[in-house]
């Protein structure tokens, strides 16, 4: 991401319904499929500001990984040096089978070779270990938002599942999330194609909302994401898989 995006993210993720909800959904599903113990180790890949990993420290040991200096500066304010991995190549400098959990919240879309990244998750996890990923969904939603965040792609369900072949992974859950706001997001992003915002204008997705609306959107987001009902579309996708 551009350096300014990290500054913006650090401000809005504290209270914005999407970021708060995404962290709650990720922790909820980890605790639904596994028993988190204090001695277990979680690596949060593309940790960004580190807020999710910091919240997970209440349940297990954590390490954070990122390859952007802007993110690493923020991570150094929240974690000890031995918890931070600065990725300088393609291979994460941890032993094979050293982790119980790997998370990547809105990370795979930033990588040129997402298959190689998932193969790295498989190497790092112990047999039975859990990988949890979220990604942006819906190719029809591609917009200046994706360009600004340096996305390579938005996913559909088959495309995401294909990254986790059945010989290596047991997919425990995969579903679209952020379902009910899809029509609004589709309209807003189409509108921006037709009527681009002035240079330097803040994105509508980042603007503060009234407290009641922020709480309502977060509640609907989390409630739908708890469901195992297979939704046909959504703004995001969530996948939880167990390493064979």
N, C-alpha and C positions, 0 to 999 in steps of 0.2 A: 504494500500500500504506500501511497505518498506519505511523507512525514506528517503533513497536516492532518491526515486521517487518524493517526494515533492520538494526537492531542484532542481531536473532536471525540473520538471513541472513549477516551478516559473520562470525559465530562458526561457524555450522555448515557453511558452504560450503567451508571449508578442507579438510575431511576427509570429509564425508558422501558416501557412494557415489553418490547421485543427482547432486549438483552437480558433483563431480569428474568423473563419467562424462559428464555433459552437455557440459562444456567439452571433454573429450577427443573426444567424438563430433563436435562442431561443427568443431573444428580438423582432425580426420581427413577429414571430407567436403570442407571447403574445399581441402585439399591434394590430395584425390582428383580434383577437377574443375577445378582451376586450378593454375598455377605461381605461387606467391606470391613476389614480388620485393621487395627493400628499398624501392624507390621507389613501390610500390603503396600505395594508401590504403584503409583499412578504417574504416567508421563503425559502431560498436556502439551500436544504438539501445536505449534503456531499459537503460543500462549497469549500473544498480544500484550495486554496490560496486566495479565495474571490474576484478574479478579476471580475467575472460575476456579482456578487451581487454589487460590487462597481460601476460598469457601470450602473446598474439598479437604483441606488440612484438618478439619474437624472429624474426618472419617478415616483417613489413611495417610501414609507418607506421600509426598508429591515431589515431582521434579517438573521443570518447565523448559521448553525448547522453543527457540525462535532464531531466525537468521537476519532479522532487521535490527540495526543498531538503535532505532527509535524505540522499538519494543524492549530491547535488552536494557535500555536505560530505565524504563518503567519497572521491569522485572527486578532489577537490582535494588529497588526501593522496598520491595515486598518479600524478597527471598534471600536466603544465604547464598553465598557464592557456590557452594557445593550442590545446590539444588538447581542451578541454572546451566543449561547447555546452549552454547552459541554454535549453531550449525554452520560450518564453513564448507562442507562438501555434501555429497549425496548420502553418506552413511552415518547414521547416528552412532556416536562413540559410546555405546553401551553393549555389554555382553549379550549373546543370544539367550533367549528365555529368561530375561532378568526382571520382567514386569508382570504384574497381575492385570493392569488396566492401561489402555492407551485411549486418549480422547483427542479428537480433532474437530473443533467446533468452527465450521465455516472456513476450512483450510484447503481441502482437496481442490476446490475450484481455482485456487491460486497457483497450482503446481502444473508444469508442462506435462509431466508423466505421472498421472495419478495412480496407475497400476503399480509403478515402482514404489510409490509411497506406501500403498497398502501391503505390498510384499515386505516392506520394512517393518510394518506393524506386526506381521506374522512372525518375522524373525525375532523381534524383541519380546513378544509375549510368551509366557509359559503355556504349555498345553492346558486348555481350559480357561485361559485368560480372555478378557473381554475387550473388544474394540468398540468404541462408540463414536460415530461421526454425524455431523450435520452439514448439509450443503444447500445452496440456493437451488430452487427447482423452477421448472417452467420456462422453456426456451422462448415462449411468447412474451416473457417479462424482461427480456434482455433490454438494457437501457444504459443511459449515461452513468447510472449507479454502478453497474458492473464494470464499465470502462474506468471509472475513477478508482475502483477498488482492485483493478488489475486482475479481473477474473478471466480465466480461459474458457469457461463454459458454465452453463446451468444444466442441471441433471433432470432426467426422468427416472421413474422407479426401476425399469429394467437396466438402464445404463449404470445406476449405482450398484444394483445387485450383482452385475457382471464383474465388478471389481473384487468380489468376495466369492470365488469359486467354491463349489460344494466339497471338493476334495480337500480343501484347506480350512474351510470355515463352516460353521453352523449358524445360519442367519436366524437370530432369535426374534427380531422385530425389524420391520422396515415399513415406513408409512409417510405420507405427506403430512406436514404440519402447517400451521398458520393458514388454515383452510378458509375460514369464513371471510377473511379480509381479501382473498384473492381477487374478487371482482373489482374492488376499489383500487387495489394495487395495479391491476391490469389497466384500468381506465386512466389512472394518474400517469403511468409510464407511457401510454399511448399519447396522452395529452402533451407530455413533454417532448415527444418526437415531433409533434405538429407545431408546438409553440415552445421552443427551447427557452429555459430560464436565462436571465442575464448573467454574464460572467461574474463569478464571485457570490452569487445568490446561494443561500443555504438550501439544502434539499428538504423537501416536505417530510421525508421519512425521519429526519433528525430534529424537527422542531418540537419544542415542549408542548405537551397536551394538558388540558385541564386534568386535575387529579382524578376526578371521577371517571373520565374517559380512559385515562392511562390505566387505572385499576381494572376497568371493565375489559379492555382489550387484553390485558395480561391474563385475566381470569379465563377468558374464552380460549386464548392461545394454549394455556396449560391444560385446561379441561379436555380439549380436543386431542391434544398430544398424549394424554394418558390412555386414550381409547385404542383398542385393537381393531376397530372397524376400519377396513381398507378404504381410505378416501381416494377418489379418482384424481384429485389435483390438490395443489397447495403452493404456497410461496416458498416453502422449504421442504426438505426431506430429512428424516432421521433414520439411521440404521444402527442396530446393535447386533454384533456377531461374536460368537465364541470360537476361539482358535482350536482346531482339531489337533 
